[in-house]
Amino acid sequence: MATIGLIGAGHIGSQIARLAVAQGYDVVISNSRGPETLSDLVRELGPKARAGTVLDAAKAGDIVVVTIPLKNIGAVPVAPLAGKVVVDTNNYYPQRDGRIPELDNESTTTSELLQAHLPASRVVKAFNHIYAAELTTHGQPAGSTNRRALVIAGNDAEAKKAVARLLDQFGFDAVDAGPLKEGWRIQRDTPGYGPRRNAEELTRDLAAARRYADQ
Ligand SMILES: NC(=O)c1ccc[n+]([C@@H]2O[C@H](COP(=O)([O-])OP(=O)(O)OC[C@H]3O[C@@H](n4cnc5c(N)ncnc54)[C@H](OP(=O)(O)O)[C@@H]3O)[C@@H](O)[C@H]2O)c1
């Protein structure tokens, strides 16, 4: 079974770790303060999980999830993530991240910023529009009526397939928004950002999304 590396072990990172361990993955979690600060979470997660440095998580993960404040993505190690599927959960909140002009003028998107930082990685946007707590409460088996869906976006079809498979194991359908540059359709203040949606509703929400300048 594959290993999932987590860069960030806060609200979203800890929840993804719980889902991954429940599905039999090995998990390496990391944060900015060091592995010793993650002992409670590792104890809770059990023998499939260990804490490491950010570098450990990046090296160990077959799939690596970056789930830290957007302003810190420059600290994500580049070389160990080359060739890997990197899942990006991040959103832009200027009050937390400071102003990022190329996001304010919508000439790029959050996940394209991470892709630019990790040019040899296969970045897939996912998990950015669901509240952390709902990750472990809204999942349902494949084929359930009205199953909740989550958006993926990415430039690499195989990487998207891998993340769609992960979502399915975690209890969610996947709706493909297209390449990373379409990720704005699920950024904050769009119709699909936050509420529980099935695949059909979420597809409609993506189509109804408007650029900030047009809102
Ligand atoms: N909360 C939600 O419901 C939610 C939903 C969807 C998407 N998101 C997005 O997902 C991302 C993570 O959100 P969150 O709510 O999980 O954040 P959070 O609870 O504040 O946790 C952030 C985590 O990132 C770690 N971190 C910060 N800087 C780091 C660095 N340079 N290297 C390694 N780890 C670092 C922190 O470690 P330390 O504590 O050691 O600093 C912490 O473990 C954000 O971009 C957020 O907008 C959040």
Ligand as a Chemical Component Dictionary entry (heavy atoms), coordinates in Angstrom:
data_LIG
# 
_chem_comp.id                   LIG 
_chem_comp.type                 NON-POLYMER 
_chem_comp.pdbx_formal_charge   0 
_chem_comp.three_letter_code    LIG 
# 
loop_
_chem_comp_atom.comp_id 
_chem_comp_atom.atom_id 
_chem_comp_atom.alt_atom_id 
_chem_comp_atom.type_symbol 
_chem_comp_atom.charge 
_chem_comp_atom.model_Cartn_x 
_chem_comp_atom.model_Cartn_y 
_chem_comp_atom.model_Cartn_z 
_chem_comp_atom.pdbx_ordinal 
LIG N1  N1  N 0  -9.756  24.629 7.497  1  
LIG C1  C1  C 0  -10.526 24.290 6.472  2  
LIG O1  O1  O 0  -11.700 23.892 6.661  3  
LIG C2  C2  C 0  -9.961  24.336 5.065  4  
LIG C3  C3  C 0  -10.741 23.774 4.047  5  
LIG C4  C4  C 0  -10.216 23.700 2.762  6  
LIG C5  C5  C 0  -8.971  24.236 2.484  7  
LIG N2  N2  N 1  -8.249  24.838 3.470  8  
LIG C6  C6  C 0  -6.929  25.395 3.094  9  
LIG O2  O2  O 0  -5.957  24.386 3.331  10 
LIG C7  C7  C 0  -4.750  24.964 3.861  11 
LIG C8  C8  C 0  -4.516  24.434 5.266  12 
LIG O3  O3  O 0  -5.608  24.846 6.054  13 
LIG P1  P1  P 0  -5.793  24.377 7.574  14 
LIG O4  O4  O 0  -7.099  24.914 8.010  15 
LIG O5  O5  O -1 -5.488  22.927 7.721  16 
LIG O6  O6  O 0  -4.634  25.227 8.265  17 
LIG P2  P2  P 0  -4.142  25.164 9.786  18 
LIG O7  O7  O 0  -5.104  24.405 10.624 19 
LIG O8  O8  O 0  -3.754  26.545 10.160 20 
LIG O9  O9  O 0  -2.815  24.271 9.668  21 
LIG C9  C9  C 0  -1.727  24.690 8.919  22 
LIG C10 C10 C 0  -0.645  23.632 9.025  23 
LIG O10 O10 O 0  0.423   24.027 8.148  24 
LIG C11 C11 C 0  1.637   23.901 8.877  25 
LIG N3  N3  N 0  2.614   24.793 8.285  26 
LIG C12 C12 C 0  2.592   26.153 8.183  27 
LIG N4  N4  N 0  3.671   26.589 7.550  28 
LIG C13 C13 C 0  4.406   25.499 7.230  29 
LIG C14 C14 C 0  5.623   25.279 6.584  30 
LIG N5  N5  N 0  6.335   26.306 6.100  31 
LIG N6  N6  N 0  6.083   24.017 6.459  32 
LIG C15 C15 C 0  5.385   22.983 6.937  33 
LIG N7  N7  N 0  4.199   23.094 7.557  34 
LIG C16 C16 C 0  3.724   24.345 7.700  35 
LIG C17 C17 C 0  1.274   24.259 10.287 36 
LIG O11 O11 O 0  2.276   23.787 11.138 37 
LIG P3  P3  P 0  2.633   24.554 12.503 38 
LIG O12 O12 O 0  1.384   24.552 13.296 39 
LIG O13 O13 O 0  3.737   23.755 13.090 40 
LIG O14 O14 O 0  3.059   25.949 12.092 41 
LIG C18 C18 C 0  -0.042  23.489 10.423 42 
LIG O15 O15 O 0  0.200   22.131 10.680 43 
LIG C19 C19 C 0  -4.965  26.483 3.815  44 
LIG O16 O16 O 0  -4.469  26.996 2.606  45 
LIG C20 C20 C 0  -6.489  26.615 3.872  46 
LIG O17 O17 O 0  -6.942  27.814 3.292  47 
LIG C21 C21 C 0  -8.718  24.885 4.754  48 
# 
loop_
_chem_comp_bond.comp_id 
_chem_comp_bond.atom_id_1 
_chem_comp_bond.atom_id_2 
_chem_comp_bond.value_order 
_chem_comp_bond.pdbx_ordinal 
LIG N1  C1  SING 1  
LIG C1  O1  DOUB 2  
LIG C1  C2  SING 3  
LIG C2  C3  SING 4  
LIG C2  C21 DOUB 5  
LIG C3  C4  DOUB 6  
LIG C4  C5  SING 7  
LIG C5  N2  DOUB 8  
LIG N2  C6  SING 9  
LIG N2  C21 SING 10 
LIG C6  O2  SING 11 
LIG C6  C20 SING 12 
LIG O2  C7  SING 13 
LIG C7  C8  SING 14 
LIG C7  C19 SING 15 
LIG C8  O3  SING 16 
LIG O3  P1  SING 17 
LIG P1  O4  DOUB 18 
LIG P1  O5  SING 19 
LIG P1  O6  SING 20 
LIG O6  P2  SING 21 
LIG P2  O7  DOUB 22 
LIG P2  O8  SING 23 
LIG P2  O9  SING 24 
LIG O9  C9  SING 25 
LIG C9  C10 SING 26 
LIG C10 O10 SING 27 
LIG C10 C18 SING 28 
LIG O10 C11 SING 29 
LIG C11 N3  SING 30 
LIG C11 C17 SING 31 
LIG N3  C12 SING 32 
LIG N3  C16 SING 33 
LIG C12 N4  DOUB 34 
LIG N4  C13 SING 35 
LIG C13 C14 SING 36 
LIG C13 C16 DOUB 37 
LIG C14 N5  SING 38 
LIG C14 N6  DOUB 39 
LIG N6  C15 SING 40 
LIG C15 N7  DOUB 41 
LIG N7  C16 SING 42 
LIG C17 O11 SING 43 
LIG C17 C18 SING 44 
LIG O11 P3  SING 45 
LIG P3  O12 DOUB 46 
LIG P3  O13 SING 47 
LIG P3  O14 SING 48 
LIG C18 O15 SING 49 
LIG C19 O16 SING 50 
LIG C19 C20 SING 51 
LIG C20 O17 SING 52 
# 
